[in-house]
């Protein structure tokens, strides 16, 4: 049975073109049939174009390999959402939190893929329901975040925030970010929100430049619902999902965000904890950490003492001179 991989990349970047040629050769040498996707058009909010995407061969692929940064991976997520096909990201960007391999690890990633040596991880998404004045309803989704922002630079927006059908607060602001745990290291992080480990099934709400005494980031559970109402006195706003799918929000619009029912699937090659990913991606200083380092040093010291004691005892019993243990054997 032929195994197929679909590649999505950022065609406008020279390094992406070079990586694409290398990836195609590596995959073909490993026995895969390779397809390319070069459609850079974002979905319209509320129109997933699922049938068109399926005809392009996504559903027939074992994995969609993404060559690029998090933005390219979010674009590829539009192709795989609802298909059951996982994404495998190879980072060509700056941070690449969603990527599983770096550029120099492309060959190893293909070999792991060929050997089926990977696991598939689910990442929850948001369901975003928009009710416009006149009761027109549109439904979209987001992997990272749904952001409501002011449409014009000169005028902030006025919003009322609710949780689980109950009012919480109202204030003027530049915008509001509602994100998944996955998106906590993206726009919500830049706005001062907390970093949430991806295995925490939670949603975040982070106000942007709010003119209010109480406008703190909120974290709620998976069964909760955020609601944002654009007050009648407000300026116009724009809702954007994952920085791609957008819809204009006139005053009087209402946005409800809850946990979506169809997750995005990510192919994972590493079982390293998320803490290590944070340290690596943000180049965090860990000098002075003594937890595991101290344990390893103590274990090594104990092993050296035991080896020396064993050597002395062996020499005593054998009548010879003790010899120091060979450090190359440690």
N, C-alpha and C positions, 0 to 999 in steps of 0.2 A: 504494500500500500504506500502510495506516494505521500510524503510528509511535506507540508507547505508552510512557508513563513512569509508574511507580508511585511514589507519594510516601509516605515514612514520616517521622513527626514525633513530637515530645513534646507530646501534646495538652493536658497540664496546665499548660503555660507560656503566658501571654498573648502574649509575643513570637513564640512558635512558631505560634500561631493567626494572627497578623497575617501572618507570613512565608508560611504555608500559602496564604492567600487570594491573596497576591501571586504565589506560584509557580504556582498553578493558572491564573491569568489569563495570566501570561507564557507558560506552556507551551501553553495553548490558542491564544493568538494566534500562536504559532509553528507551529501545525498538529499538535500532539500530542494524542492521546487520553490523558486523565489518570485514573489510578486512585488510590485512597487506601487505606492500611492502618492500622488502629487497634488491632490485636491486641497488647496489651502483655504477654501471657503468655510467659514464658520456656519454652524447651524443657526437658523433663525429661532429665536426663543419660542419654545412650544412646538417646534416642527423638527422632529428627530431624523427624518428622511431614512427611516430604518430599512425599508425595502430597497431603496437605491444602494445603501451601504452593503446590504447582503449580496446584491447582484455584482458588486465589485469584488467579491470573493473573500470578504472578511470572515464570514461564518465558516468557510471551508478551511481556514488557516488554523494551524496548531497554536501559533503565537504571532502576535504583531510586535515586531522589533522596532523600537523607536531610537533613532540616532539624533540626539539633540538635547536641549535642556528641558526644564519642567514645562515651559510653554508648548514645546512640541509634543510632549507626553500628554498634556491636556487636550491638544488637538486630536491626537490618536485616540484618546478616551471617547471622543465623539463617535469614532468608528466602531469601537468595541462595546459600548454601553448597550446592554441587553442581548449581546450575542453569545456570552459565555466564553469568549476568547480572551486569554490573559495578555497583558502588555509586558514586554521586557525592555526596559530603558537602558540605553548606553549613553552616558552623559557626555555631551559636547559643550555644555553650557558652563555657567559659573558655579552654581551650587548643586543643583540636580538632586533635590531631596527625594524625588520619586524614582530616580534612576537606580538600577541595580548594579551596573558595572561602569567603570571609567573607560575612556577611549583606549588606553593601553591594554585593557583586559578584554578586548573584543574577541580575540582568538579563543581565549579560555571560555568566554561566555558561549560561543558557538559550540565548542566541544561539550560543555555541560548540557546545552540544549539538545545536541545530538544523542547524548547518553540518557536523556530524560532525567537528568540529575538536577531537578529543581522542584520547588513546591509552589503552589498557587495560594495566594493570600487575598482575602476579600477586604476591600476598603469601602466603607459606607458612603453613601451620597446623600445629598439633600434633595427633597422634593420641594419645588418652589412654585407656589400658587399665587397668581396675580389676579386681582379683581379690579378692573378699571371702572371709572365712573360710567354708569349705565349698565352695570352688572355683567360686562363682558369678562369672561374668565379665560386665562391662559395658564398652562402648566409647563414648567421646565424643570431642570435638574442641575446639580453642580457637584463636582468631586471635591474641589477646594473650598470655594465660597460663593455666596450670593451677596453682592455689594450694591447698596442703594447710595447714590452720590448726587450732589447738586449738579444740575444741568448747566448752570451758568456760574462763572467765577464770581460775579458780583454779589450774588444773593445766596445765603445759606438756606437749608430746608428746615421745615418744622415738622417733627415727627412725634407720634405717640407710640410707645412700646408696650406690648403685652406679652404675657407668658401663660400658656394653658388657658386661654380665654379670659384672663383677668388682667386689668390695666396695671401697669407698673410705674411708668413715668413718661413725661413728655419734655422735649427740649429742642432747641435749635442746634444744628450741627452741620458739618460738611458732608456727613454720610454715616452709614452704619454697615459694618461687615458682619455677616452671619456665616459661620464656617463649620466644617467638620473638624475632627481631630487631625485628619490628614492636612487640612488647610491651615492648621494653627501655626505652621512655620512659614506661611506665605503672607498674604495681605494682612491678616489678623495680627501676625507677629510684628509687622512693620508699624501697626497702629498701637502697639503696646499691650497686646493680648498675651495670655500665657501659652507656653508650649505644652501641648497635650500629647501624651504617648499614643501612638496609633491604635493600640489595643483597648483604649478607653472609648467606649461607645458613648460619645458625648457630642453636643453642639455648643458653639460659642457665639456670643453676640458682643461686638466691640464697637463702641461709638467712635466716630472720627471728629476730632476737634469740637467736642460738644460744649455748648455754653450752658453748663448746669453744674450744680453741686454734686448731684448723684448721677454719674454717667460712667460707671465702672464696667469693666468686662464681666460678662455673665457666662456661666457654664451650667448647662442643664443636661438631663438624662435623655436616652433615646426615645422615650415615649412622650416627651414634651413638644410643644409647638411655640415658635416665636411668631409674633404678629407685629407688623409695622404699618401704621397708617400715616399717610402723607396729609397733613392737616390742610384745610381749605385756605388758610392764610399763607401756606408755604409756597416757595418757588418750585418750579418744575424739577424733576429728578430723573435719573436714569438707573435702571436695574441692569447689572451685568453679572453673568454667571461664568466663573472661571476666567474672567477677562476676555470672553469671546462672544457669548450669546447675550444679546441686549434687547431691552424694550424700554421705550419712553414711559415715564410715569407722570401724568398730570396730577395736580392737587386733587385730593379725594381718593386716590388709589390706595389699595390695601395689599400688602405682601405677607403671605403666611409661609413659614419655612418649617418643615418637619423632616423626619428621617425617611429617606427613600426606600423603596422595596427592592430595587435592583442594584446590587453593588458593582463596583468596578473590580476586575480581577488583575492582580499583579503577579508576574512570574518572579520568584525570589530564588537567588542563588546562594545567598549568605544567611546564616542563622545568627549573625552577630546582633547583640541587643541594640535597641534604638539609641541608647546612651552613647554607644560608640559612633553611631552615625552622626549624632549631634556634634560630638567632639571633632570628628573628621570634617564635616561640612562647614562648620563655623570656626575651625582652627582654634578651639577653646584651649586655654592654658590649663594643663593638668599637673604642672610641676609642683611637687610637694605632696601629691596624693600617696598615701602610705598603705592603703588597704591591701590590694593584691600584691604590690611590689614588696611590702614588708613581709607578707606571708611567703612569697617565693624566696626571698633572701633567707628567711629563717629555715625553710625547708632545705635549702642548699647547704646552709651551715650545719644543720643536723646530719645531713647525708655525709658531709665531709668528715665530721667528727666520728661517725660510725665507721666509715671506711678506714680511718686512721687506727681506731681501736681494733678493728678486725685484723688489720695488717700486723699490729703488734702481737695480738693473740696467736695468729697463725705462725709468726716467727718464733714465739716462745715454745709452742708445741712442736715445731719442726726443728728447733735447735739452730735456726739461722738468724740472720740479722733482719730486722724489720725494714721494709721498703715503703717509701711514700706512695700513696695511690697515684696512678696515672691520671692527671686532670682531664685527659682526652676521653676517659671512660665515663666521666660524670655526665 
